[in-house]
Every structure is written in C-alpha cells, then in structure tokens.
Amino acid sequence: MNININSCIFLCISLLLVGCERNKNLSKTIENREENTFLNTQKINGVNLVATSSNIDSNNILPLLKINANSVAIVPFGFVRSGESIIEYNLDWQWHGERKIGTIEQIQLAHNAGLQVLLKPHLWIHDGWVGDLEFDNEADWNNFEESYTRFIIDFAQLADSLNAKALCIGVELKQAVRQRSKFWMSLIDTLRTVYSGKLTYAANWDHYATLDFWHKLDFIGVEAYFPLSESITPTQKELLQAWNPIKQKLKSVSNKWNKPILFTEYGYRNMDYTAKQPWDMNQYSNYNDQGQVNGYSAIFETFWEENWFAGGYLWKWHPNHQEIGSKNNNLFTPQNKPAEETIRAQFGKQKKLTH
C-alpha cells in the first residue's frame, strides 16, 4: 500500500515537472516566433494606423485581422510651430490618438488582437514638410535636439513598458539627420539604455543611402515613395521593370551595413498617375483603382521574397473601416477598394503571428 502511494506521488511529481518543462518550451517557442518576425525570418505585414480624434475599441482592430496583418505602426505626433525650435506634444487640444493616452490604448488593443507593434512617433510643422526643417544658428539646433530627446525618450519608455517590439527613432527628418549626425549617433546610444526592443529610422526614399548611423540600428527604414512611372495607369510589368535598379541599390545598402531593409511606409493612391510621385497628397478628382492594385502587386512581387527585406507598413489604415472606401476618396487608404483584396492575399501567404 505504501509503495503504491509513493509511486503515485512520484508519478504525479514527474508529470508536473514534464508539464512545466513543456510550458517553458512552449513559451520559448512563442517568444522565438515573435522575435523571428523582427529578425526577418518571417515578413512584417503591417499597416500605419491613423490616429483618431476619439477612443477606439477592438472592433476597430478586427479588420486588420481580416487582411492577415501581423503588425501595426502606431503614430503619435509632436509638432514645431512656425519660426520656433521647440517640440510640443501630448497637449490637450491634440487628437486622442496622437497623445500618450491614445497611444497606450492603441498598443494594448493591437496586442490583444495578436498584432506586434512598431511605435513611430512623428513630427509635423505648420508650413511645410518636416524633412526641410532646419535652423540657421546653434542655439535653435540645441533647443530642437534637447526637446526632441525628451519627446522620443518619453515614447521610448512607454514603448518599453508596453513591450512594443520596435521603435522608430525619427521620420523623414532629412535635413536634421544630414546636418547633425553626431546628435543622432548619441541619441541612439541613449535610447538603447531605456528601450530594449528593435530600433529603426524612417528615411525618405531619396536619402536613405547617405546616412551613416545604420550600424547602430536594427533595420534600415525607408519611406518607399520612389517615383516609378509617368503612365496614367502603370502596368504591373512596367512597375516591375522600374523597381529593378532601385531594388539593386536597396540590396547593396543592406549588404553594406548588414541590416535588413524595412519599408516604414509604402503605398499608392487609387488615382491616375499613382506611381509618378507616390508621395503626392494633393486633391484630385480622378479615380483609378487599377493603378493602386498594380502598384501594390508590383511592390509585393519585387520585395516580399527577398531574404534581406524585412517587410513593411502600408500607408495608411483608418480605424473607422466601414466609413472608408473608393466611393468616398481616392486617397492612400486601400480600405474597401480592390487593392484591399490584393493586400489580404499577399499577407495571407504566412500565418498571423501573436504579439
């Protein structure tokens, strides 16, 4: 009788230990699978989520799962007033989604849906493109850099506390990174002390190759609005040919720094001449769904099978999915347009990952 009881106790303990080890191995497998997305083993199939003026909930995230996305870029905003050099952010008058409270909300909703997160703090200025932002004296440069450091560290600490997998240290700051390289080198070192995830920078398509701090980051981030065609409706064949030399240059830069390329933004509008100046945000009256479909099809065919390419985040996706569509606009969103099916099919080629 005693022998049987002891045997049962031993068996129960053994099974418990085996179960714990299996759970430990399962957790490690999930952890490795999560990490692999950001190590280029599996492609990042993401979207840039538009910040909203009010709260959102899980229903706003569900359409992302239907297109098989596995990641989302959350984009809070700071701004610089005209003639000023100080960054302001997290103010009461800003949209809910642009502030820290909305950023936290969006990250948590994304994680709850099994999506990974790239936190991508962005700047805007009142009178132009942020890439042209520069100053003509050292005092203003110092003011900008001190306030930018506070801005990005604040969001880096938030990203770390919420386990966001990646952080973008800046977006399209063409003149700032060109003229103040030492500041950005130092900033990256500082960010490594407060944030434990992956780091990238979102370089505009025309200056990614000239930057000298890629060795300090995990990805070469590119805003991929390369001009490809002056056709009214560029064909997929035409676009594939236009991508060829650009692809080779991107690969060369990837090899130079031994870092994968990540498209921090890419996208096309459903309008005529969509690939002529893909960054164009002006209002036009024409609609061209096929041009948008061809643009997405060509970029997927060109890059998504390359092992030096990590994936990317399309621009852009609105949380109010049902209210967006081709009948309402010819802007960047592919939502409720034929291009959405092209994206769903491409993203569906690999299984959605958990966060």
Helices and strands as residue ranges (DSSP letters): H 2-37, E 44-49, G 58-60, H 62-66, E 71-74, E 77-80, E 87-89, G 96-98, H 100-112, E 116-119, E 122-125, G 130-132, H 138-161, E 166-171, H 174-179, H 181-194, E 198-204, G 208-210, G 214-216, E 220-223, H 236-257, E 261-266, H 289-303, E 309-317, G 321-323, H 338-347
